[in-house]
Amino acid sequence: MSERQRVLADAALGIATSAVVAVAIAMDLGGARAPDPVAYLFAAGLGALMFVRRRFPVLALTATAAGLLAYYAAGYPPVGLALPVSAALYSAAEAGRPAVAAATAAGLVLVSTFFRLRQGENPDYLLGFELASTIGLMLSAITLGSTVRATRLLRAEQRRTARQAAAEREWEARRRVEEERLRIARDLHDVVGHTLAVVSVQASVATEALDDDPAAVRSALAAIRRAGDEAVNDLRTTLGLLTRDDAGRAPAGSLRHLDPLIASTALDVTVSTDGDPVPLPAVVDTTAYRIVQEALTNCLRHARASRAEVRLRYEPDRLRISVRDDGVGAELPVRGGHGLDGMRERAVLLGGSVTLESRPGAGFLVDASLPVEPR
């Protein structure tokens, strides 16, 4: 509700209150004094209090009650009790002060009933009929105000909840985009890093054998070509993730592709499998492949190894991967960079782990554990 609408609503409520009281005064149902302009000023004052009911609801209610008691003390014609004070009771309850409204209503009823009985009014009519209608009307005004407040608070809470849900959806969307970006970046790192390592090693072999061993040169160049072809295919698959929905995505690498991966390296690699191989979810299969790929890349780049052993062990609920080389090794911890950190993060996201072991002169051991079903 805009400010202008609030002012118009208060004006309408004030006019209605003044009109009801003024009509009751004009009916002149008895009293020590006849209606005069001062009596109608009481009616106008009760209506004017509605303009401050939002900012000062308790003040408006207290002034209304005091004004009504002063009106009756002056001996003017009766105008009832509930109707002149109903708007103020409603306003106090709407502002979250129902206890104050109820206490004020009870005080007015008690004071009015006491003095009217002292003045000799019929107790049967006063207590048997008018009191019940007066209390009922006051309770209705307080209940209506409390209901309006509760409804307003409920709608505000619904709007707050909707905003919070929208913010959470936006945060989740950003999180997924960030995870996807990091995953694609790691795939690109794995593909390019492995390929460049193979190309560098094979180019060195070709350079050394250029004059003395043409067959070794041809073999090295063939390995470079295989690594390049594999990298192109992997890059196409990885970049294709940017233009395809999840339903159309193919795994970017798989344990089924270990033979071409090993053939593209300059290492003497042996692969052994323990247990019965089981079909793996695509994300687990791809992660396992990337871990082996990064471990072999590490052998070529940093370990200066000539041989490596890849061991796959299928357990009831996990796949364990170990890659050991005969390189120079190093003291741990090893600064991993994107590749080794990427291996760890991939495994952790699935509920697995990756550990490194190394000693100077004893080579590297990459030991990974992945759940058969990702969490």
MITORDO-37370 format. One record per residue (C-alpha): z, y negated, x negated. Coordinates in Angstrom, 3 decimals. Layout:
<sites>
         w         v         u
         Z         Y         X
...
</sites>
This chain:
<sites>
         w         v         u
     0.000     0.000     0.000
    -0.995    -3.400    -1.401
     1.344    -6.387    -1.588
    -0.481    -8.080     1.277
    -0.098    -4.998     3.441
     3.620    -4.878     2.660
     4.086    -8.511     3.678
     2.185    -7.932     6.923
     4.272    -4.835     7.700
     7.522    -6.719     7.069
     6.312    -9.606     9.199
     5.458    -7.237    12.056
     8.865    -5.556    11.814
    10.634    -8.913    11.705
     8.719   -10.247    14.704
     9.472    -7.077    16.658
    13.205    -7.309    15.858
    13.387   -10.982    16.816
    11.421   -10.377    20.004
    13.637    -7.495    21.154
    16.819    -9.490    20.546
    15.368   -12.629    22.116
    14.367   -10.748    25.269
    17.868    -9.270    25.520
    19.368   -12.754    25.120
    17.070   -14.185    27.759
    18.119   -11.501    30.257
    21.639   -13.045    30.152
    23.581    -9.920    31.112
    26.879   -11.780    30.998
    29.117   -13.203    28.332
    31.495   -16.068    27.788
    28.663   -18.401    26.814
    25.227   -18.908    28.265
    22.230   -18.509    25.968
    21.436   -21.603    23.913
    19.228   -22.425    20.930
    21.898   -21.172    18.528
    21.767   -17.740    20.174
    18.024   -17.601    19.639
    18.555   -18.620    16.009
    20.528   -15.380    15.638
    17.464   -13.509    16.893
    15.209   -15.371    14.439
    17.634   -14.744    11.575
    17.743   -10.994    12.225
    13.946   -10.922    12.084
    13.802   -13.066     8.920
    16.000   -10.567     7.092
    13.115    -8.064     7.247
    11.303   -10.089     4.582
    13.970    -9.188     2.005
    14.583    -5.614     3.129
    12.481    -4.047     0.311
    14.077    -5.900    -2.585
    17.598    -6.126    -1.136
    17.965    -3.398     1.510
    21.770    -3.249     1.409
    22.011    -7.044     1.605
    19.676    -7.115     4.595
    21.722    -4.427     6.352
    25.041    -6.120     5.604
    23.766    -9.526     6.761
    22.370    -7.956     9.944
    25.695    -6.304    10.752
    27.657    -9.464     9.964
    25.289   -11.598    12.019
    25.527    -9.248    14.980
    29.339    -9.266    14.862
    29.321   -13.077    14.610
    26.972   -13.244    17.600
    29.352   -11.194    19.730
    32.378   -13.094    18.437
    30.718   -16.309    19.650
    30.699   -14.916    23.192
    26.953   -14.812    23.744
    25.361   -12.362    26.229
    25.285    -8.726    25.025
    22.095    -7.581    23.367
    23.112    -4.022    22.614
    24.072    -2.646    19.227
    21.467    -0.156    18.056
    18.271    -2.118    18.697
    19.163    -5.266    16.675
    20.314    -3.211    13.672
    17.812    -0.316    13.779
    15.233    -1.978    11.504
    17.892    -2.739     8.884
    19.252     0.833     9.074
    15.724     2.194     8.651
    15.107    -0.086     5.654
    18.307     0.963     3.875
    17.567     4.660     4.385
    13.950     4.168     3.257
    15.260     2.529     0.075
    17.376     5.600    -0.717
    20.708     4.359     0.657
    21.250     6.578     3.723
    25.002     6.834     3.070
    25.361     3.054     3.201
    23.287     2.956     6.365
    25.398     5.677     8.013
    28.670     3.996     7.000
    27.483     0.626     8.345
    26.360     2.191    11.609
    29.681     4.004    12.017
    31.611     0.779    11.304
    29.608    -1.182    13.873
    30.102     1.495    16.507
    33.852     1.673    15.915
    34.376    -2.118    15.913
    32.169    -2.652    18.955
    33.767     0.157    20.954
    37.277    -0.999    20.092
    36.767    -4.599    21.210
    34.782    -3.681    24.295
    37.519    -1.321    25.451
    40.081    -4.084    24.859
    38.000    -6.411    26.974
    38.304    -3.956    29.862
    34.847    -2.350    30.011
    34.527     0.954    31.872
    35.406     3.739    29.361
    33.383     6.344    31.299
    30.191     4.329    31.018
    30.884     3.088    27.506
    31.910     6.421    25.974
    30.001     8.790    28.217
    26.573     7.163    28.256
    26.059     4.073    26.125
    27.841     5.401    23.021
    25.669     8.517    22.869
    22.433     6.562    23.221
    23.565     4.004    20.628
    24.510     6.685    18.070
    21.298     8.610    18.778
    19.133     5.542    18.205
    20.948     4.656    14.981
    20.663     8.213    13.675
    16.971     8.226    14.547
    16.400     5.039    12.545
    18.262     6.437     9.522
    16.468     9.793     9.764
    13.079     8.114    10.044
    13.768     6.001     6.957
    14.913     9.032     4.959
    11.857    11.005     6.073
     9.477     8.213     5.072
    11.153     8.011     1.665
    11.008    11.780     1.160
     7.326    11.812     2.112
     6.586     8.977    -0.299
     8.438    10.726    -3.115
     6.635    13.988    -2.374
     3.247    12.289    -2.540
     4.209    10.528    -5.756
     5.287    13.869    -7.232
     2.018    15.460    -6.111
     0.057    12.658    -7.785
     2.153    13.016   -10.936
     1.626    16.775   -10.924
    -2.113    16.308   -10.405
    -2.286    13.854   -13.313
    -0.282    16.209   -15.500
    -2.518    19.147   -14.555
    -5.609    17.075   -15.326
    -4.142    16.059   -18.692
    -3.297    19.692   -19.479
    -6.814    20.807   -18.539
    -8.269    18.113   -20.769
    -5.957    19.116   -23.623
    -6.875    22.778   -23.185
   -10.576    21.900   -23.180
   -10.156    19.897   -26.387
    -8.164    22.737   -27.933
   -10.878    25.271   -27.124
   -13.572    22.977   -28.474
   -11.573    22.532   -31.676
   -11.018    26.285   -32.025
   -14.715    26.905   -31.459
   -15.637    24.260   -34.012
   -13.294    25.770   -36.593
   -14.561    29.282   -35.869
   -18.174    28.263   -36.326
   -17.277    26.346   -39.486
   -15.573    29.451   -40.886
   -18.572    31.616   -39.991
   -20.875    29.196   -41.775
   -18.532    29.127   -44.765
   -18.423    32.920   -44.908
   -22.198    33.296   -44.654
   -23.126    30.548   -47.101
   -20.296    31.308   -49.535
   -21.116    34.997   -49.765
   -24.830    34.403   -50.102
   -24.456    31.774   -52.810
   -22.085    34.028   -54.745
   -24.595    36.883   -54.614
   -27.474    34.591   -55.575
   -25.507    33.174   -58.506
   -24.562    36.593   -59.879
   -28.024    38.079   -59.426
   -29.673    35.004   -60.940
   -27.463    35.438   -64.005
   -28.497    39.099   -64.234
   -32.164    38.147   -63.933
   -31.836    35.472   -66.613
   -30.198    37.856   -69.089
   -32.756    40.629   -68.440
   -35.820    38.422   -68.221
   -37.272    39.407   -71.590
   -35.907    42.910   -72.146
   -35.643    44.601   -68.732
   -38.273    43.624   -66.145
   -36.987    46.311   -63.777
   -33.524    44.714   -63.723
   -35.144    41.356   -63.038
   -37.060    42.785   -60.105
   -33.889    44.444   -58.795
   -31.928    41.185   -59.083
   -34.668    39.216   -57.338
   -34.792    41.830   -54.574
   -31.048    41.504   -54.127
   -31.406    37.739   -53.924
   -34.078    38.132   -51.283
   -31.958    40.573   -49.246
   -28.994    38.189   -49.445
   -31.200    35.309   -48.342
   -32.618    37.279   -45.415
   -29.138    38.341   -44.344
   -27.880    34.771   -44.603
   -30.768    33.505   -42.475
   -30.025    36.087   -39.789
   -26.311    35.318   -39.836
   -26.960    31.587   -39.687
   -29.261    32.067   -36.699
   -26.599    34.104   -34.939
   -23.830    31.630   -35.750
   -25.820    28.535   -34.808
   -26.973    30.316   -31.668
   -23.365    30.216   -30.481
   -23.803    26.478   -30.035
   -26.531    26.943   -27.423
   -25.447    30.100   -25.580
   -22.694    30.797   -23.090
   -19.997    33.368   -23.849
   -21.822    35.966   -21.781
   -24.858    35.753   -24.067
   -23.119    35.759   -27.380
   -23.652    38.551   -29.867
   -21.058    39.362   -32.497
   -21.639    37.275   -35.646
   -21.303    40.216   -38.022
   -19.975    43.722   -37.447
   -18.587    46.626   -39.422
   -21.901    48.322   -38.613
   -23.468    45.798   -40.992
   -21.370    46.718   -44.015
   -24.194    48.599   -45.738
   -26.555    45.587   -45.880
   -23.621    43.395   -46.923
   -22.675    45.714   -49.792
   -26.297    46.144   -50.823
   -26.623    42.374   -51.207
   -23.791    42.186   -53.747
   -23.926    42.865   -57.482
   -20.822    45.042   -57.281
   -20.356    48.764   -57.372
   -18.681    49.100   -53.959
   -17.325    52.298   -52.422
   -16.417    52.510   -48.767
   -14.013    55.060   -47.311
   -12.891    55.575   -43.725
    -9.677    57.272   -42.623
    -9.039    58.328   -39.042
   -11.458    58.450   -36.132
   -13.463    55.229   -35.731
   -13.121    53.735   -32.260
   -15.219    51.057   -30.545
   -13.708    47.660   -31.338
   -13.775    44.505   -29.228
   -16.447    42.135   -30.498
   -13.946    39.577   -31.772
   -11.999    42.220   -33.724
   -15.185    43.768   -35.072
   -16.487    40.377   -36.249
   -13.148    39.429   -37.799
   -12.969    42.717   -39.698
   -16.488    42.172   -41.039
   -15.689    38.599   -42.114
   -12.538    39.724   -43.920
   -14.500    42.302   -45.932
   -17.237    39.738   -46.601
   -14.810    37.085   -47.839
   -12.916    39.628   -49.965
   -16.144    40.714   -51.680
   -17.155    37.067   -52.123
   -13.822    36.471   -53.808
   -14.552    39.416   -56.122
   -17.867    37.847   -57.154
   -16.705    34.248   -57.444
   -13.215    34.375   -58.845
   -12.171    37.882   -59.904
   -15.137    38.567   -62.211
   -15.018    42.145   -60.967
   -17.632    44.870   -61.445
   -16.290    47.401   -58.949
   -14.579    47.185   -55.578
   -13.198    49.657   -53.070
   -13.253    49.024   -49.320
   -11.002    51.233   -47.241
   -10.926    51.297   -43.426
    -8.048    53.119   -41.774
    -8.091    53.592   -37.986
    -4.616    53.974   -36.500
    -3.752    54.466   -32.796
    -3.338    50.752   -32.161
    -4.516    49.025   -35.329
    -7.315    48.834   -37.852
    -6.167    48.438   -41.428
    -8.555    47.076   -44.050
    -7.979    47.011   -47.788
   -10.362    45.661   -50.412
    -9.371    46.198   -54.047
   -11.329    45.135   -57.117
   -11.016    45.687   -60.881
   -11.212    42.002   -61.757
    -8.962    39.806   -63.860
    -6.438    39.087   -61.126
    -4.040    36.162   -61.176
    -0.467    35.183   -60.546
     0.351    34.699   -56.876
     0.341    32.566   -54.818
    -3.388    32.052   -55.076
    -4.823    28.815   -53.713
    -7.098    30.311   -51.107
    -9.293    27.490   -49.899
   -11.241    27.783   -46.673
   -12.219    31.410   -47.145
    -8.856    33.084   -47.692
    -7.109    30.688   -45.285
    -9.806    31.435   -42.737
    -9.156    35.183   -43.093
    -5.457    34.677   -42.405
    -6.040    32.390   -39.435
    -8.584    34.735   -37.870
    -6.179    37.649   -38.141
    -3.162    35.717   -36.825
    -5.090    34.531   -33.760
    -5.710    38.184   -32.884
    -2.111    39.241   -33.524
    -2.782    40.651   -36.988
    -2.113    39.658   -40.578
    -3.703    39.350   -44.016
    -1.807    39.675   -47.290
    -2.908    39.285   -50.898
    -1.660    41.131   -53.940
    -2.636    40.362   -57.510
    -1.440    40.709   -61.078
    -3.114    39.378   -64.200
    -5.477    42.052   -65.440
    -4.932    44.282   -62.376
    -7.441    42.780   -59.946
    -7.003    41.587   -56.383
    -5.988    43.498   -53.271
    -6.719    42.085   -49.815
    -4.779    44.005   -47.169
    -5.465    43.216   -43.502
    -4.102    44.603   -40.254
    -5.875    43.937   -36.938
    -4.944    45.164   -33.456
    -7.477    47.408   -31.765
    -7.118    45.158   -28.702
    -6.750    41.402   -29.415
    -3.755    39.705   -27.811
</sites>
